[in-house]
């Protein structure tokens, strides 16, 4: 019996959801925490951002360990995706970087 890549991904996601607990956001929260190196407060702010609450995404912050300045989840994602985001969007000339990040995270986490 052959298994397709999509079916394997679905099976793995289901297993991770079960292991991490769907009531806690399962894979999405774990992915945010480990892929983007977010703390629990930043994960909550990002999930709220994806649900339409923008305030926490821009106001929850922590001190950057290297520079000592305040870093919001928006800053973290902007830096993470800076190589992929078009230059005009980064500078808010051709598009809104905030919306670009929202669209990218929604696709990444399969949130419609």
C-alpha positions in Angstrom: 0.0 0.0 0.0 1.4 3.4 -1.1 0.8 6.5 1.0 0.8 10.0 -0.5 2.8 12.8 1.0 -0.4 14.7 1.8 -1.9 11.7 3.6 1.3 11.3 5.6 1.3 15.0 6.5 -2.4 14.7 7.6 -1.6 11.6 9.7 1.4 13.3 11.4 -0.7 16.4 12.1 -3.5 14.4 13.6 -1.0 12.5 15.8 0.6 15.8 17.0 -2.8 17.3 17.6 -3.7 14.4 19.8 -0.3 14.4 21.6 -0.3 18.2 22.2 -4.0 18.5 22.9 -6.4 20.2 20.5 -7.9 22.3 23.3 -4.5 24.1 23.6 -4.3 24.8 19.9 -2.3 21.7 19.2 0.2 21.9 16.4 -0.3 25.5 15.6 0.8 26.7 19.0 3.7 24.3 19.1 4.8 25.3 15.6 4.7 29.0 16.6 6.6 28.4 19.7 9.4 26.3 18.3 9.7 27.5 14.7 9.6 31.2 15.5 11.1 30.9 19.0 8.1 32.6 20.7 7.3 32.6 24.3 3.8 31.7 25.6 2.7 35.4 25.7 3.8 35.9 22.1 2.0 32.7 21.0 -1.2 33.9 22.6 -0.8 37.4 21.0 -0.2 35.8 17.6 -3.2 33.5 17.9 -5.3 36.5 18.9 -3.9 38.4 15.9 -5.0 35.6 13.6 -8.5 35.7 15.2 -8.7 39.5 14.4 -7.4 41.1 17.6 -4.5 43.3 16.5 -3.7 45.1 19.8 -1.8 42.3 21.6 0.3 41.5 18.5 1.7 45.0 18.4 1.9 45.7 22.2 3.1 42.5 23.9 6.9 42.7 24.0 10.0 41.3 25.5 13.5 42.5 25.7 15.8 41.3 22.9 18.6 39.3 24.5 21.2 40.7 22.1 20.3 44.3 21.8 18.3 44.9 25.0 15.5 46.7 23.1 11.7 45.9 23.1 10.6 43.3 20.5 7.0 42.6 19.6 5.6 39.5 17.8 5.2 41.7 14.8 9.0 42.5 14.9 9.8 38.9 15.2 7.8 37.8 12.2 8.9 40.9 10.2 12.6 39.9 10.8 11.8 36.2 10.1 10.2 36.8 6.8 12.3 39.8 5.6 14.0 37.7 3.0 10.7 36.6 1.5 8.7 39.8 1.8 8.9 42.0 -1.2 11.0 45.2 -0.6 8.1 47.5 -1.6 5.9 45.8 1.0 8.6 46.0 3.7 8.7 49.7 3.1 4.8 49.9 2.9 5.0 51.3 -0.7 3.4 48.5 -2.6 1.6 46.7 0.2 1.1 46.6 3.9 3.7 44.4 5.8 1.2 43.8 8.6 -1.3 42.3 6.1 1.5 40.3 4.4 2.5 38.8 7.7 -1.2 38.0 8.5 -1.7 36.3 5.1 1.6 34.4 5.4 0.9 33.1 8.9 -2.7 32.1 7.9 -1.3 30.1 5.0 1.5 28.6 7.1 -0.9 27.5 9.9 -3.7 26.6 7.5 -6.1 29.1 9.0 -8.8 30.3 6.7 
